[in-house]
């Protein structure tokens, strides 16, 4: 069974209980009678009416929801900032992979003969990339 809430405002409503404020009546359909019994006991232990318990619970729920939404908004902002930072890091790598002739401006014809087509040059140029 679904929980349904029906509320209406009636300025002419007068309760026989003088402790109950007039003006607003609420009807709540609960999924289980045990929920009602538990709520009555909970309210009684704390010296409050069921109406005060429900009002308090609704206020707390709405405050908490507002707090959660605010935190989610903050997290979204932080994630967007991190994504932008990552994109910038990819555009401007701080540790280039290997040494390339065009980057350092050295052309193969300007190198001494023992460096031209030497496989150790590539191996040694990658030396700092492991870390």
C-alpha positions in Angstrom: 0.0 0.0 0.0 1.3 3.4 -0.9 1.5 6.2 1.6 -0.8 9.1 0.8 -1.2 12.5 2.4 -4.3 14.6 2.1 -4.3 18.1 3.7 -6.8 20.9 3.7 -7.1 24.2 5.5 -10.4 24.9 7.3 -10.6 28.1 9.2 -13.9 26.9 10.9 -12.3 23.7 12.2 -12.5 23.6 16.0 -11.0 20.7 17.9 -12.5 19.4 21.1 -8.9 19.3 22.4 -8.0 22.8 23.5 -4.3 22.0 23.0 -4.8 21.5 19.3 -4.5 24.6 17.1 -7.4 25.3 14.8 -7.1 26.1 11.1 -5.3 23.1 9.6 -6.3 19.5 9.4 -4.2 16.7 7.9 -5.1 13.1 7.0 -2.3 10.7 6.4 -2.7 7.1 5.1 0.2 5.0 6.3 1.4 1.8 4.8 1.1 -0.1 8.0 -0.6 0.2 11.4 2.7 -0.5 13.1 4.1 2.7 11.8 1.2 4.6 13.4 1.6 2.8 16.7 5.3 3.4 16.7 4.8 7.1 16.0 2.3 7.4 18.8 4.7 5.8 21.3 7.6 7.9 20.0 5.6 11.2 20.4 4.3 10.1 23.8 7.8 9.4 25.1 8.9 12.8 24.1 5.8 14.6 25.4 4.6 15.8 22.0 1.5 15.3 19.9 1.5 13.3 16.7 0.9 16.6 14.8 4.0 18.1 16.4 6.0 14.9 15.6 4.9 15.0 11.9 5.6 18.8 11.7 9.0 18.3 13.2 9.8 15.3 10.9 8.8 17.3 7.8 10.9 20.3 8.8 13.9 18.1 9.5 13.4 16.3 6.2 13.1 19.5 4.2 16.2 21.1 5.9 18.2 17.9 5.3 17.1 17.8 1.6 18.1 21.4 1.2 21.5 20.6 2.8 22.0 17.6 0.5 21.1 19.6 -2.6 23.5 22.3 -1.6 26.3 19.7 -1.1 25.5 18.2 -4.5 25.8 21.6 -6.2 29.1 22.2 -4.5 30.4 18.7 -5.6 29.3 19.4 -9.2 31.2 22.7 -9.2 34.3 20.9 -7.8 34.0 18.1 -10.4 33.7 20.6 -13.2 36.8 22.4 -12.0 38.7 19.1 -11.8 37.6 18.2 -15.3 38.8 21.5 -16.7 42.1 21.1 -14.9 42.5 17.6 -16.4 41.8 18.9 -19.9 44.4 21.6 -19.4 46.9 19.0 -18.2 46.3 16.9 -21.3 46.8 19.9 -23.5 50.1 20.9 -21.8 51.8 17.8 -20.6 54.5 18.5 -18.0 56.5 15.4 -18.7 56.9 14.8 -22.5 57.3 11.2 -23.5 60.8 10.7 -24.8 63.0 13.3 -26.5 62.1 14.2 -30.0 64.4 15.8 -32.6 61.9 18.4 -33.5 61.3 19.4 -29.8 65.0 19.9 -29.0 65.8 21.3 -32.4 68.5 18.7 -33.2 68.5 17.3 -36.7 70.1 13.9 -37.4 72.6 15.3 -39.8 74.0 17.6 -37.1 74.7 14.6 -34.8 78.0 12.8 -34.5 78.1 9.5 -36.4 78.0 7.3 -33.3 74.5 8.8 -32.4 72.9 8.5 -35.8 70.6 5.4 -35.9 71.9 4.3 -32.5 69.1 2.3 -30.7 70.5 3.4 -27.3 69.6 7.0 -27.9 65.9 6.1 -27.9 66.3 3.9 -24.8 68.1 6.5 -22.9 65.7 9.3 -24.0 62.8 7.3 -22.2 64.8 6.9 -19.0 62.7 9.3 -16.8 59.3 8.1 -18.1 59.1 5.1 -15.8 58.4 7.2 -12.7 
